[in-house]
Amino acid sequence: MTTSAMLMREIETLPEESMAEALDFIVFLKNKSFEIYKPKRISTKNARGIFKDLKGMDTTIEREEADRV
């Protein structure tokens, strides 16, 4: 028996109120799983201040002579 068939069999034995709660929970799980894989984008406006702690640090990249363009 497949997992979905087992779920349906168990859900069908629930009272009406519990069926609604089960449906809400399934929708919650579905939405939660999609949020995990959404790439997080940050706007330029929200990015301001990210590097404020680097004030005074040398952030230049040192390259070997052979790597220079």
PQR file with spaces between the fields and no chain letter, atoms N, CA, C, O and H, PARSE charges and radii, in Angstrom:
ATOM       1  N    MET     1       0.848   -1.182    0.000 -0.4000 1.5000
ATOM       2  CA   MET     1       0.000    0.000    0.000 -0.0000 2.0000
ATOM       3  C    MET     1       0.894    1.246    0.000  0.5500 1.7000
ATOM       4  O    MET     1       1.870    1.324    0.746 -0.5500 1.4000
ATOM       5  N    THR     2       0.550    2.194   -0.831 -0.4000 1.5000
ATOM       6  CA   THR     2       1.349    3.404   -0.924 -0.0000 2.0000
ATOM       7  C    THR     2       1.095    4.316    0.271  0.5500 1.7000
ATOM       8  O    THR     2       0.094    4.185    0.975 -0.5500 1.4000
ATOM       9  H    THR     2      -0.243    2.130   -1.438  0.4000 1.0000
ATOM      10  N    THR     3       2.006    5.221    0.476 -0.4000 1.5000
ATOM      11  CA   THR     3       1.871    6.161    1.589 -0.0000 2.0000
ATOM      12  C    THR     3       0.633    7.025    1.427  0.5500 1.7000
ATOM      13  O    THR     3      -0.081    7.273    2.399 -0.5500 1.4000
ATOM      14  H    THR     3       2.820    5.327   -0.096  0.4000 1.0000
ATOM      15  N    SER     4       0.374    7.485    0.216 -0.4000 1.5000
ATOM      16  CA   SER     4      -0.805    8.330    0.008 -0.0000 2.0000
ATOM      17  C    SER     4      -2.102    7.549    0.265  0.5500 1.7000
ATOM      18  O    SER     4      -3.068    8.107    0.786 -0.5500 1.4000
ATOM      19  H    SER     4       0.954    7.283   -0.573  0.4000 1.0000
ATOM      20  N    ALA     5      -2.124    6.271   -0.097 -0.4000 1.5000
ATOM      21  CA   ALA     5      -3.313    5.455    0.178 -0.0000 2.0000
ATOM      22  C    ALA     5      -3.496    5.250    1.684  0.5500 1.7000
ATOM      23  O    ALA     5      -4.622    5.256    2.182 -0.5500 1.4000
ATOM      24  H    ALA     5      -1.339    5.818   -0.520  0.4000 1.0000
ATOM      25  N    MET     6      -2.390    5.069    2.403 -0.4000 1.5000
ATOM      26  CA   MET     6      -2.471    4.921    3.853 -0.0000 2.0000
ATOM      27  C    MET     6      -2.967    6.218    4.499  0.5500 1.7000
ATOM      28  O    MET     6      -3.786    6.190    5.418 -0.5500 1.4000
ATOM      29  H    MET     6      -1.476    5.065    1.999  0.4000 1.0000
ATOM      30  N    LEU     7      -2.469    7.331    4.016 -0.4000 1.5000
ATOM      31  CA   LEU     7      -2.930    8.629    4.531 -0.0000 2.0000
ATOM      32  C    LEU     7      -4.422    8.820    4.288  0.5500 1.7000
ATOM      33  O    LEU     7      -5.155    9.229    5.187 -0.5500 1.4000
ATOM      34  H    LEU     7      -1.804    7.354    3.269  0.4000 1.0000
ATOM      35  N    MET     8      -4.863    8.525    3.081 -0.4000 1.5000
ATOM      36  CA   MET     8      -6.286    8.680    2.758 -0.0000 2.0000
ATOM      37  C    MET     8      -7.154    7.787    3.634  0.5500 1.7000
ATOM      38  O    MET     8      -8.211    8.211    4.101 -0.5500 1.4000
ATOM      39  H    MET     8      -4.267    8.192    2.350  0.4000 1.0000
ATOM      40  N    ARG     9      -6.712    6.546    3.860 -0.4000 1.5000
ATOM      41  CA   ARG     9      -7.484    5.627    4.694 -0.0000 2.0000
ATOM      42  C    ARG     9      -7.618    6.167    6.117  0.5500 1.7000
ATOM      43  O    ARG     9      -8.697    6.101    6.707 -0.5500 1.4000
ATOM      44  H    ARG     9      -5.854    6.201    3.481  0.4000 1.0000
ATOM      45  N    GLU    10      -6.525    6.702    6.670 -0.4000 1.5000
ATOM      46  CA   GLU    10      -6.553    7.259    8.020 -0.0000 2.0000
ATOM      47  C    GLU    10      -7.395    8.536    8.083  0.5500 1.7000
ATOM      48  O    GLU    10      -8.149    8.739    9.034 -0.5500 1.4000
ATOM      49  H    GLU    10      -5.649    6.756    6.191  0.4000 1.0000
ATOM      50  N    ILE    11      -7.267    9.380    7.083 -0.4000 1.5000
ATOM      51  CA   ILE    11      -8.018   10.639    7.064 -0.0000 2.0000
ATOM      52  C    ILE    11      -9.516   10.368    6.970  0.5500 1.7000
ATOM      53  O    ILE    11     -10.312   11.064    7.602 -0.5500 1.4000
ATOM      54  H    ILE    11      -6.654    9.215    6.310  0.4000 1.0000
ATOM      55  N    GLU    12      -9.904    9.374    6.196 -0.4000 1.5000
ATOM      56  CA   GLU    12     -11.325    9.055    6.033 -0.0000 2.0000
ATOM      57  C    GLU    12     -11.977    8.565    7.323  0.5500 1.7000
ATOM      58  O    GLU    12     -13.199    8.626    7.456 -0.5500 1.4000
ATOM      59  H    GLU    12      -9.258    8.809    5.683  0.4000 1.0000
ATOM      60  N    THR    13     -11.186    8.085    8.266 -0.4000 1.5000
ATOM      61  CA   THR    13     -11.750    7.619    9.537 -0.0000 2.0000
ATOM      62  C    THR    13     -11.924    8.744   10.552  0.5500 1.7000
ATOM      63  O    THR    13     -12.500    8.537   11.621 -0.5500 1.4000
ATOM      64  H    THR    13     -10.193    8.035    8.158  0.4000 1.0000
ATOM      65  N    LEU    14     -11.427    9.937   10.217 -0.4000 1.5000
ATOM      66  CA   LEU    14     -11.504   11.065   11.150 -0.0000 2.0000
ATOM      67  C    LEU    14     -12.885   11.724   11.119  0.5500 1.7000
ATOM      68  O    LEU    14     -13.587   11.644   10.111 -0.5500 1.4000
ATOM      69  H    LEU    14     -10.960   10.105    9.349  0.4000 1.0000
ATOM      70  N    PRO    15     -13.276   12.375   12.223 -0.5600 1.5000
ATOM      71  CA   PRO    15     -14.488   13.188   12.182  0.2800 2.0000
ATOM      72  C    PRO    15     -14.264   14.413   11.287  0.5500 1.7000
ATOM      73  O    PRO    15     -13.122   14.761   10.989 -0.5500 1.4000
ATOM      74  N    GLU    16     -15.344   15.063   10.861 -0.4000 1.5000
ATOM      75  CA   GLU    16     -15.271   16.191    9.927 -0.0000 2.0000
ATOM      76  C    GLU    16     -14.317   17.291   10.403  0.5500 1.7000
ATOM      77  O    GLU    16     -13.527   17.811    9.615 -0.5500 1.4000
ATOM      78  H    GLU    16     -16.273   14.781   11.103  0.4000 1.0000
ATOM      79  N    GLU    17     -14.390   17.648   11.694 -0.4000 1.5000
ATOM      80  CA   GLU    17     -13.544   18.727   12.208 -0.0000 2.0000
ATOM      81  C    GLU    17     -12.068   18.373   12.083  0.5500 1.7000
ATOM      82  O    GLU    17     -11.244   19.217   11.733 -0.5500 1.4000
ATOM      83  H    GLU    17     -15.032   17.226   12.335  0.4000 1.0000
ATOM      84  N    SER    18     -11.748   17.134   12.368 -0.4000 1.5000
ATOM      85  CA   SER    18     -10.360   16.686   12.284 -0.0000 2.0000
ATOM      86  C    SER    18      -9.888   16.595   10.840  0.5500 1.7000
ATOM      87  O    SER    18      -8.705   16.791   10.562 -0.5500 1.4000
ATOM      88  H    SER    18     -12.418   16.448   12.653  0.4000 1.0000
ATOM      89  N    MET    19     -10.798   16.301    9.922 -0.4000 1.5000
ATOM      90  CA   MET    19     -10.429   16.281    8.499 -0.0000 2.0000
ATOM      91  C    MET    19      -9.990   17.661    8.054  0.5500 1.7000
ATOM      92  O    MET    19      -9.014   17.800    7.317 -0.5500 1.4000
ATOM      93  H    MET    19     -11.759   16.141   10.148  0.4000 1.0000
ATOM      94  N    ALA    20     -10.713   18.690    8.503 -0.4000 1.5000
ATOM      95  CA   ALA    20     -10.348   20.059    8.150 -0.0000 2.0000
ATOM      96  C    ALA    20      -8.978   20.407    8.723  0.5500 1.7000
ATOM      97  O    ALA    20      -8.175   21.062    8.058 -0.5500 1.4000
ATOM      98  H    ALA    20     -11.506   18.576    9.102  0.4000 1.0000
ATOM      99  N    GLU    21      -8.708   19.975    9.953 -0.4000 1.5000
ATOM     100  CA   GLU    21      -7.406   20.224   10.568 -0.0000 2.0000
ATOM     101  C    GLU    21      -6.300   19.483    9.812  0.5500 1.7000
ATOM     102  O    GLU    21      -5.207   20.016    9.621 -0.5500 1.4000
ATOM     103  H    GLU    21      -9.361   19.443   10.493  0.4000 1.0000
ATOM     104  N    ALA    22      -6.589   18.267    9.389 -0.4000 1.5000
ATOM     105  CA   ALA    22      -5.604   17.488    8.632 -0.0000 2.0000
ATOM     106  C    ALA    22      -5.301   18.174    7.309  0.5500 1.7000
ATOM     107  O    ALA    22      -4.144   18.241    6.895 -0.5500 1.4000
ATOM     108  H    ALA    22      -7.477   17.834    9.544  0.4000 1.0000
ATOM     109  N    LEU    23      -6.326   18.682    6.647 -0.4000 1.5000
ATOM     110  CA   LEU    23      -6.117   19.393    5.390 -0.0000 2.0000
ATOM     111  C    LEU    23      -5.282   20.644    5.610  0.5500 1.7000
ATOM     112  O    LEU    23      -4.368   20.925    4.834 -0.5500 1.4000
ATOM     113  H    LEU    23      -7.266   18.628    6.984  0.4000 1.0000
ATOM     114  N    ASP    24      -5.588   21.398    6.661 -0.4000 1.5000
ATOM     115  CA   ASP    24      -4.794   22.588    6.977 -0.0000 2.0000
ATOM     116  C    ASP    24      -3.337   22.228    7.211  0.5500 1.7000
ATOM     117  O    ASP    24      -2.438   22.935    6.756 -0.5500 1.4000
ATOM     118  H    ASP    24      -6.331   21.170    7.291  0.4000 1.0000
ATOM     119  N    PHE    25      -3.103   21.131    7.918 -0.4000 1.5000
ATOM     120  CA   PHE    25      -1.745   20.703    8.208 -0.0000 2.0000
ATOM     121  C    PHE    25      -1.010   20.289    6.936  0.5500 1.7000
ATOM     122  O    PHE    25       0.170   20.596    6.767 -0.5500 1.4000
ATOM     123  H    PHE    25      -3.834   20.557    8.287  0.4000 1.0000
ATOM     124  N    ILE    26      -1.701   19.600    6.055 -0.4000 1.5000
ATOM     125  CA   ILE    26      -1.082   19.179    4.791 -0.0000 2.0000
ATOM     126  C    ILE    26      -0.714   20.394    3.943  0.5500 1.7000
ATOM     127  O    ILE    26       0.358   20.428    3.340 -0.5500 1.4000
ATOM     128  H    ILE    26      -2.660   19.350    6.192  0.4000 1.0000
ATOM     129  N    VAL    27      -1.591   21.382    3.895 -0.4000 1.5000
ATOM     130  CA   VAL    27      -1.289   22.615    3.159 -0.0000 2.0000
ATOM     131  C    VAL    27      -0.097   23.316    3.791  0.5500 1.7000
ATOM     132  O    VAL    27       0.764   23.833    3.080 -0.5500 1.4000
ATOM     133  H    VAL    27      -2.463   21.354    4.384  0.4000 1.0000
ATOM     134  N    PHE    28      -0.036   23.340    5.129 -0.4000 1.5000
ATOM     135  CA   PHE    28       1.103   23.929    5.832 -0.0000 2.0000
ATOM     136  C    PHE    28       2.396   23.230    5.444  0.5500 1.7000
ATOM     137  O    PHE    28       3.387   23.888    5.129 -0.5500 1.4000
ATOM     138  H    PHE    28      -0.735   22.920    5.707  0.4000 1.0000
ATOM     139  N    LEU    29       2.395   21.905    5.465 -0.4000 1.5000
ATOM     140  CA   LEU    29       3.594   21.153    5.107 -0.0000 2.0000
ATOM     141  C    LEU    29       4.008   21.410    3.667  0.5500 1.7000
ATOM     142  O    LEU    29       5.197   21.530    3.371 -0.5500 1.4000
ATOM     143  H    LEU    29       1.590   21.370    5.721  0.4000 1.0000
ATOM     144  N    LYS    30       3.039   21.493    2.779 -0.4000 1.5000
ATOM     145  CA   LYS    30       3.338   21.742    1.372 -0.0000 2.0000
ATOM     146  C    LYS    30       4.001   23.103    1.200  0.5500 1.7000
ATOM     147  O    LYS    30       4.994   23.222    0.482 -0.5500 1.4000
ATOM     148  H    LYS    30       2.073   21.395    3.019  0.4000 1.0000
ATOM     149  N    ASN    31       3.467   24.118    1.846 -0.4000 1.5000
ATOM     150  CA   ASN    31       4.034   25.462    1.741 -0.0000 2.0000
ATOM     151  C    ASN    31       5.403   25.534    2.404  0.5500 1.7000
ATOM     152  O    ASN    31       6.293   26.224    1.907 -0.5500 1.4000
ATOM     153  H    ASN    31       2.661   24.021    2.430  0.4000 1.0000
ATOM     154  N    LYS    32       5.579   24.846    3.497 -0.4000 1.5000
ATOM     155  CA   LYS    32       6.853   24.845    4.205 -0.0000 2.0000
ATOM     156  C    LYS    32       7.941   24.215    3.352  0.5500 1.7000
ATOM     157  O    LYS    32       9.063   24.721    3.322 -0.5500 1.4000
ATOM     158  H    LYS    32       4.856   24.286    3.900  0.4000 1.0000
ATOM     159  N    SER    33       7.645   23.145    2.670 -0.4000 1.5000
ATOM     160  CA   SER    33       8.667   22.472    1.875 -0.0000 2.0000
ATOM     161  C    SER    33       9.110   23.322    0.695  0.5500 1.7000
ATOM     162  O    SER    33      10.271   23.244    0.293 -0.5500 1.4000
ATOM     163  H    SER    33       6.734   22.734    2.695  0.4000 1.0000
ATOM     164  N    PHE    34       8.222   24.130    0.126 -0.4000 1.5000
ATOM     165  CA   PHE    34       8.615   24.983   -0.986 -0.0000 2.0000
ATOM     166  C    PHE    34       9.473   26.149   -0.518  0.5500 1.7000
ATOM     167  O    PHE    34      10.338   26.612   -1.262 -0.5500 1.4000
ATOM     168  H    PHE    34       7.279   24.193    0.452  0.4000 1.0000
ATOM     169  N    GLU    35       9.253   26.632    0.699 -0.4000 1.5000
ATOM     170  CA   GLU    35      10.028   27.753    1.204 -0.0000 2.0000
ATOM     171  C    GLU    35      11.496   27.389    1.394  0.5500 1.7000
ATOM     172  O    GLU    35      12.368   28.251    1.290 -0.5500 1.4000
ATOM     173  H    GLU    35       8.551   26.256    1.304  0.4000 1.0000
ATOM     174  N    ILE    36      11.766   26.144    1.666 -0.4000 1.5000
ATOM     175  CA   ILE    36      13.139   25.704    1.884 -0.0000 2.0000
ATOM     176  C    ILE    36      13.974   25.894    0.625  0.5500 1.7000
ATOM     177  O    ILE    36      15.144   26.268    0.713 -0.5500 1.4000
ATOM     178  H    ILE    36      11.058   25.443    1.750  0.4000 1.0000
ATOM     179  N    TYR    37      13.402   25.646   -0.530 -0.4000 1.5000
ATOM     180  CA   TYR    37      14.156   25.666   -1.771 -0.0000 2.0000
ATOM     181  C    TYR    37      14.105   26.993   -2.505  0.5500 1.7000
ATOM     182  O    TYR    37      14.722   27.134   -3.561 -0.5500 1.4000
ATOM     183  H    TYR    37      12.452   25.343   -0.602  0.4000 1.0000
ATOM     184  N    LYS    38      13.381   27.970   -1.969 -0.4000 1.5000
ATOM     185  CA   LYS    38      13.348   29.267   -2.622 -0.0000 2.0000
ATOM     186  C    LYS    38      14.675   29.973   -2.409  0.5500 1.7000
ATOM     187  O    LYS    38      15.139   30.100   -1.276 -0.5500 1.4000
ATOM     188  H    LYS    38      12.879   27.855   -1.111  0.4000 1.0000
ATOM     189  N    PRO    39      15.286   30.433   -3.490 -0.5600 1.5000
ATOM     190  CA   PRO    39      16.532   31.175   -3.293  0.2800 2.0000
ATOM     191  C    PRO    39      16.238   32.518   -2.625  0.5500 1.7000
ATOM     192  O    PRO    39      15.274   33.202   -2.970 -0.5500 1.4000
ATOM     193  N    LYS    40      17.064   32.868   -1.692 -0.4000 1.5000
ATOM     194  CA   LYS    40      16.888   34.127   -0.985 -0.0000 2.0000
ATOM     195  C    LYS    40      17.578   35.232   -1.785  0.5500 1.7000
ATOM     196  O    LYS    40      18.781   35.172   -2.040 -0.5500 1.4000
ATOM     197  H    LYS    40      17.847   32.313   -1.412  0.4000 1.0000
ATOM     198  N    ARG    41      16.805   36.227   -2.173 -0.4000 1.5000
ATOM     199  CA   ARG    41      17.361   37.364   -2.899 -0.0000 2.0000
ATOM     200  C    ARG    41      17.345   38.563   -1.979  0.5500 1.7000
ATOM     201  O    ARG    41      16.408   38.755   -1.204 -0.5500 1.4000
ATOM     202  H    ARG    41      15.828   36.275   -1.966  0.4000 1.0000
ATOM     203  N    ILE    42      18.362   39.350   -2.068 -0.4000 1.5000
ATOM     204  CA   ILE    42      18.444   40.545   -1.257 -0.0000 2.0000
ATOM     205  C    ILE    42      18.568   41.737   -2.195  0.5500 1.7000
ATOM     206  O    ILE    42      19.353   41.719   -3.142 -0.5500 1.4000
ATOM     207  H    ILE    42      19.123   39.194   -2.698  0.4000 1.0000
ATOM     208  N    SER    43      17.796   42.753   -1.924 -0.4000 1.5000
ATOM     209  CA   SER    43      17.830   43.927   -2.778 -0.0000 2.0000
ATOM     210  C    SER    43      19.014   44.813   -2.388  0.5500 1.7000
ATOM     211  O    SER    43      19.566   44.690   -1.294 -0.5500 1.4000
ATOM     212  H    SER    43      17.158   42.767   -1.154  0.4000 1.0000
ATOM     213  N    THR    44      19.385   45.694   -3.290 -0.4000 1.5000
ATOM     214  CA   THR    44      20.476   46.620   -3.009 -0.0000 2.0000
ATOM     215  C    THR    44      20.123   47.488   -1.812  0.5500 1.7000
ATOM     216  O    THR    44      20.981   47.798   -0.986 -0.5500 1.4000
ATOM     217  H    THR    44      18.936   45.794   -4.178  0.4000 1.0000
ATOM     218  N    LYS    45      18.866   47.876   -1.722 -0.4000 1.5000
ATOM     219  CA   LYS    45      18.433   48.727   -0.610 -0.0000 2.0000
ATOM     220  C    LYS    45      18.618   47.995    0.719  0.5500 1.7000
ATOM     221  O    LYS    45      19.069   48.592    1.696 -0.5500 1.4000
ATOM     222  H    LYS    45      18.168   47.624   -2.393  0.4000 1.0000
ATOM     223  N    ASN    46      18.273   46.712    0.760 -0.4000 1.5000
ATOM     224  CA   ASN    46      18.419   45.941    1.986 -0.0000 2.0000
ATOM     225  C    ASN    46      19.866   45.550    2.271  0.5500 1.7000
ATOM     226  O    ASN    46      20.206   45.216    3.406 -0.5500 1.4000
ATOM     227  H    ASN    46      17.906   46.227   -0.035  0.4000 1.0000
ATOM     228  N    ALA    47      20.711   45.589    1.258 -0.4000 1.5000
ATOM     229  CA   ALA    47      22.106   45.178    1.428 -0.0000 2.0000
ATOM     230  C    ALA    47      22.969   46.268    2.046  0.5500 1.7000
ATOM     231  O    ALA    47      24.082   45.996    2.496 -0.5500 1.4000
ATOM     232  H    ALA    47      20.435   45.861    0.336  0.4000 1.0000
ATOM     233  N    ARG    48      22.473   47.487    2.074 -0.4000 1.5000
ATOM     234  CA   ARG    48      23.275   48.569    2.646 -0.0000 2.0000
ATOM     235  C    ARG    48      23.574   48.277    4.104  0.5500 1.7000
ATOM     236  O    ARG    48      22.691   47.901    4.874 -0.5500 1.4000
ATOM     237  H    ARG    48      21.569   47.708    1.709  0.4000 1.0000
ATOM     238  N    GLY    49      24.802   48.453    4.458 -0.4000 1.5000
ATOM     239  CA   GLY    49      25.202   48.231    5.835 -0.0000 2.0000
ATOM     240  C    GLY    49      25.760   46.850    6.104  0.5500 1.7000
ATOM     241  O    GLY    49      26.263   46.598    7.198 -0.5500 1.4000
ATOM     242  H    GLY    49      25.520   48.759    3.832  0.4000 1.0000
ATOM     243  N    ILE    50      25.685   45.937    5.129 -0.4000 1.5000
ATOM     244  CA   ILE    50      26.201   44.591    5.346 -0.0000 2.0000
ATOM     245  C    ILE    50      27.701   44.626    5.620  0.5500 1.7000
ATOM     246  O    ILE    50      28.206   43.896    6.473 -0.5500 1.4000
ATOM     247  H    ILE    50      25.276   46.142    4.240  0.4000 1.0000
ATOM     248  N    PHE    51      28.397   45.475    4.892 -0.4000 1.5000
ATOM     249  CA   PHE    51      29.847   45.520    5.008 -0.0000 2.0000
ATOM     250  C    PHE    51      30.334   46.677    5.868  0.5500 1.7000
ATOM     251  O    PHE    51      31.512   47.030    5.818 -0.5500 1.4000
ATOM     252  H    PHE    51      27.987   46.067    4.199  0.4000 1.0000
ATOM     253  N    LYS    52      29.448   47.267    6.652 -0.4000 1.5000
ATOM     254  CA   LYS    52      29.858   48.421    7.454 -0.0000 2.0000
ATOM     255  C    LYS    52      30.909   48.047    8.493  0.5500 1.7000
ATOM     256  O    LYS    52      31.679   48.909    8.919 -0.5500 1.4000
ATOM     257  H    LYS    52      28.491   46.980    6.693  0.4000 1.0000
ATOM     258  N    ASP    53      30.960   46.795    8.907 -0.4000 1.5000
ATOM     259  CA   ASP    53      31.971   46.356    9.865 -0.0000 2.0000
ATOM     260  C    ASP    53      33.358   46.247    9.246  0.5500 1.7000
ATOM     261  O    ASP    53      34.349   46.108    9.962 -0.5500 1.4000
ATOM     262  H    ASP    53      30.335   46.095    8.561  0.4000 1.0000
ATOM     263  N    LEU    54      33.433   46.311    7.919 -0.4000 1.5000
ATOM     264  CA   LEU    54      34.722   46.210    7.243 -0.0000 2.0000
ATOM     265  C    LEU    54      35.420   47.554    7.139  0.5500 1.7000
ATOM     266  O    LEU    54      36.486   47.661    6.533 -0.5500 1.4000
ATOM     267  H    LEU    54      32.627   46.424    7.337  0.4000 1.0000
ATOM     268  N    LYS    55      34.829   48.565    7.722 -0.4000 1.5000
ATOM     269  CA   LYS    55      35.423   49.906    7.660 -0.0000 2.0000
ATOM     270  C    LYS    55      36.841   49.843    8.237  0.5500 1.7000
ATOM     271  O    LYS    55      37.060   49.353    9.344 -0.5500 1.4000
ATOM     272  H    LYS    55      33.963   48.479    8.214  0.4000 1.0000
ATOM     273  N    GLY    56      37.773   50.342    7.471 -0.4000 1.5000
ATOM     274  CA   GLY    56      39.163   50.345    7.921 -0.0000 2.0000
ATOM     275  C    GLY    56      39.938   49.104    7.522  0.5500 1.7000
ATOM     276  O    GLY    56      41.157   49.065    7.687 -0.5500 1.4000
ATOM     277  H    GLY    56      37.595   50.740    6.571  0.4000 1.0000
ATOM     278  N    MET    57      39.264   48.091    7.001 -0.4000 1.5000
ATOM     279  CA   MET    57      39.963   46.872    6.572 -0.0000 2.0000
ATOM     280  C    MET    57      40.382   47.005    5.116  0.5500 1.7000
ATOM     281  O    MET    57      39.719   47.672    4.322 -0.5500 1.4000
ATOM     282  H    MET    57      38.274   48.122    6.866  0.4000 1.0000
ATOM     283  N    ASP    58      41.476   46.371    4.785 -0.4000 1.5000
ATOM     284  CA   ASP    58      41.933   46.343    3.401 -0.0000 2.0000
ATOM     285  C    ASP    58      41.184   45.226    2.687  0.5500 1.7000
ATOM     286  O    ASP    58      41.436   44.051    2.951 -0.5500 1.4000
ATOM     287  H    ASP    58      42.015   45.829    5.430  0.4000 1.0000
ATOM     288  N    THR    59      40.274   45.568    1.795 -0.4000 1.5000
ATOM     289  CA   THR    59      39.467   44.571    1.104 -0.0000 2.0000
ATOM     290  C    THR    59      39.906   44.355   -0.336  0.5500 1.7000
ATOM     291  O    THR    59      39.194   43.721   -1.114 -0.5500 1.4000
ATOM     292  H    THR    59      40.068   46.523    1.580  0.4000 1.0000
ATOM     293  N    THR    60      41.060   44.874   -0.692 -0.4000 1.5000
ATOM     294  CA   THR    60      41.549   44.686   -2.055 -0.0000 2.0000
ATOM     295  C    THR    60      42.033   43.252   -2.227  0.5500 1.7000
ATOM     296  O    THR    60      42.485   42.613   -1.277 -0.5500 1.4000
ATOM     297  H    THR    60      41.639   45.389   -0.059  0.4000 1.0000
ATOM     298  N    ILE    61      41.932   42.770   -3.438 -0.4000 1.5000
ATOM     299  CA   ILE    61      42.362   41.412   -3.748 -0.0000 2.0000
ATOM     300  C    ILE    61      43.800   41.465   -4.218  0.5500 1.7000
ATOM     301  O    ILE    61      44.132   42.210   -5.140 -0.5500 1.4000
ATOM     302  H    ILE    61      41.566   43.290   -4.210  0.4000 1.0000
ATOM     303  N    GLU    62      44.652   40.677   -3.590 -0.4000 1.5000
ATOM     304  CA   GLU    62      46.039   40.607   -4.015 -0.0000 2.0000
ATOM     305  C    GLU    62      46.179   39.439   -4.980  0.5500 1.7000
ATOM     306  O    GLU    62      45.808   38.308   -4.665 -0.5500 1.4000
ATOM     307  H    GLU    62      44.383   40.071   -2.841  0.4000 1.0000
ATOM     308  N    ARG    63      46.710   39.721   -6.138 -0.4000 1.5000
ATOM     309  CA   ARG    63      46.846   38.688   -7.162 -0.0000 2.0000
ATOM     310  C    ARG    63      48.328   38.544   -7.537  0.5500 1.7000
ATOM     311  O    ARG    63      49.130   39.471   -7.419 -0.5500 1.4000
ATOM     312  H    ARG    63      47.011   40.640   -6.394  0.4000 1.0000
ATOM     313  N    GLU    64      48.627   37.372   -7.977 -0.4000 1.5000
ATOM     314  CA   GLU    64      49.967   37.126   -8.479 -0.0000 2.0000
ATOM     315  C    GLU    64      50.124   37.840   -9.813  0.5500 1.7000
ATOM     316  O    GLU    64      49.138   38.100  -10.503 -0.5500 1.4000
ATOM     317  H    GLU    64      47.976   36.619   -8.072  0.4000 1.0000
ATOM     318  N    GLU    65      51.336   38.151  -10.169 -0.4000 1.5000
ATOM     319  CA   GLU    65      51.594   38.860  -11.432 -0.0000 2.0000
ATOM     320  C    GLU    65      51.054   38.084  -12.619  0.5500 1.7000
ATOM     321  O    GLU    65      50.568   38.698  -13.569 -0.5500 1.4000
ATOM     322  H    GLU    65      52.137   37.940   -9.608  0.4000 1.0000
ATOM     323  N    ALA    66      51.117   36.770  -12.604 -0.4000 1.5000
ATOM     324  CA   ALA    66      50.648   35.946  -13.717 -0.0000 2.0000
ATOM     325  C    ALA    66      49.125   35.974  -13.854  0.5500 1.7000
ATOM     326  O    ALA    66      48.600   35.729  -14.940 -0.5500 1.4000
ATOM     327  H    ALA    66      51.511   36.271  -11.833  0.4000 1.0000
ATOM     328  N    ASP    67      48.415   36.267  -12.769 -0.4000 1.5000
ATOM     329  CA   ASP    67      46.963   36.287  -12.801 -0.0000 2.0000
ATOM     330  C    ASP    67      46.380   37.626  -13.265  0.5500 1.7000
ATOM     331  O    ASP    67      45.187   37.723  -13.554 -0.5500 1.4000
ATOM     332  H    ASP    67      48.841   36.466  -11.886  0.4000 1.0000
ATOM     333  N    ARG    68      47.204   38.625  -13.332 -0.4000 1.5000
ATOM     334  CA   ARG    68      46.703   39.956  -13.690 -0.0000 2.0000
ATOM     335  C    ARG    68      46.355   40.015  -15.171  0.5500 1.7000
ATOM     336  O    ARG    68      47.010   39.380  -15.998 -0.5500 1.4000
ATOM     337  H    ARG    68      48.173   38.546  -13.097  0.4000 1.0000
ATOM     338  N    VAL    69      45.354   40.758  -15.488 -0.4000 1.5000
ATOM     339  CA   VAL    69      44.882   40.857  -16.871 -0.0000 2.0000
ATOM     340  C    VAL    69      45.593   41.985  -17.575  0.5500 1.7000
ATOM     341  O    VAL    69      45.338   42.237  -18.753 -0.5500 1.4000
ATOM     342  H    VAL    69      44.823   41.274  -14.816  0.4000 1.0000
